[in-house]
């Protein structure tokens, strides 16, 4: 953002972070950016970046108590810390690969939160497993060390 604003001082930017499927036309936005593949059926999508690698993470204390899942089937034994999607009123499904095929898993859990920062904090505190962008997990690890 710093580079954009410095190199284009005459533009005005309004940025809204919302995990819902916002109707960018009726809300009068010029554009919308969405991570993942879910969007309104009337929207047109254009890829603007690579797929974001995701990670399933848990605190060492949690993993020592519950064990490390080694397959999709083992995830059912774990508590999930999920991202709340306001448009559907449900939890984000985890996109995983089983046998070379993508599967979407709806994980059950005690926590349903609406920001990645809250989810990361809950995972660090040992409340369960979280499905998060790898780069944000890596950044949190680097900041901790």
N, C-alpha and C positions, 0 to 999 in steps of 0.2 A: 504494500500500500504506500509506503514511504516513497518508493521510486516512482510509482505512478503519479502521485500528487505533486512531487517535485518537478517531474518532467512535463506535467500538464496542469499548471497552476490555475487555469481558467475553468476547469471542470468542477462540478459539484457532485459528490458521491453520497448517496444514502444507502447504507448497508444494513440489512435486517437478517439476522440468523434465526431461522424458524424451521423446525423439523417436520412441520406439517406440509401437506401438498397444497401450497398456496396458489390460488388462481392469480397468476402474475398480471393478466389482462385486467380483471375486475379490480385488483388492488393497485393498478396503474404503475406497475414496475416496467422498466424497459427490458429487463432480462431476469432470468432466474437460473441459479446453478444448483444442481442436485447431485449428491453422491449416491451411487447405486443405481439400480434399474427401475425403481418404482416412481411412477408419475401419473398424473391425470391422463385419461384416455384421449383427451382432445389436444394435448400438448405435442409439440414436435421437438424431438431431441437431436442434438448435435454433440458428439463427443468433443470435449475440449481438453482432455488430459487422459493419462493412463489410468487403468484400474488401480485403486488404492489397496495395497496389501493390508490385510487385517490380521490380528493376533488374538488368540484366546489366552487371557492372562488371569492369574490368581496369586495371592500373596503366599509366600513360603509356608506360613503358619496354616493357612487354609488347605494348601496342597498336602502338607504332612498329615493333616487330620482326615481329609477326604480321599487322598490319592490323586495321582496324575492320570487324567483320561487319555487313553491311547487310541481311541476310535470314537466315531460319532455315537455308537451305541452306548459307550461308557458315560456320555454326557448326562444321561437321564439320572445318574446317581448324584448329580451336583446341583447346587443352587446357582441360579444365574442372576446377574445384575443386568437388567435390560434397559434399552433405550425406548422411551415412550414415543409413539408416533401419534400426534394429536389428530391427524386427519382420519385415522382408522380407529383410534381409541385403544390400540393394542401395542404389543411389544414388537420391536424390529425383529425379523427373523434372521438367524445367523446363516450366512451363505458359506457352505463348506463343500469339500470335495470328497466323494466316496466312490472308489473304483473308477476314477477318472471322470466322473460326472458330478456336476454341481447339484447339491441338495440344499434346500432351505429348511432349517430346523427352528421350530418355535420352542424356545427354552422356557421352562417354568422357573420362577424365582420369587424371592421375598421382596425384591426391590425393583421398581419400575421408575426410572428417573428420566429427566428431560434434557440433560446436557452431558456431553462426554466428560467434562471435568468432574461432575458429580459421580459418574460411573467409575472413573479412574480412582477417585478418592475412596469409594466404597470397596473396590477391589484391593487397593493397598491396605485398607483396614481389615481385610480378611472375611468379607461378607459373602463371597462367592466368586464365580468365574465371570469375566466380562469379555465382550467381543468388541475390540477397539481398533482404530487405525494404528498400524504398526509404528508409524513415525511419531505419533503422540506418546505411545508407550515408551519408545526409545528415548524421546526427549525427557520424559518424567524420570527415567532411570538415570540419565546423564545429570539431570539437575539434583538428584538425590545424592549422587557420588561426588 
